[in-house]
C-alpha cells in the first residue's frame, strides 16, 4: 500500500471515529430528550411500569403556545 493511500485511509478512519464519538457524546444525549424539560424527563409516564428497569429510555416533547 502506498504512503499516500495509507495516510488517506488513516485520515478517513480517524474522521469516522470522530463522527461516531461526536454522535455518542453530544448528539445522542440531546436527541434522546429532544424538547423535554428536566421535569418531564424525571416524571413517571404511562408504560414505565412495564418497561424493564435497565431499558434505554427516551422522552421527547413539544410545547405549543396556544390557549387551552
Residue pairs with C-beta under 8 A, 6 or more apart in sequence:
1 9
31 58
32 57
32 58
32 59
33 41
33 58
33 59
33 60
34 60
34 61
35 60
35 61
35 62
35 63
36 59
36 60
36 61
37 61
40 59
40 61
41 59
45 59
51 57
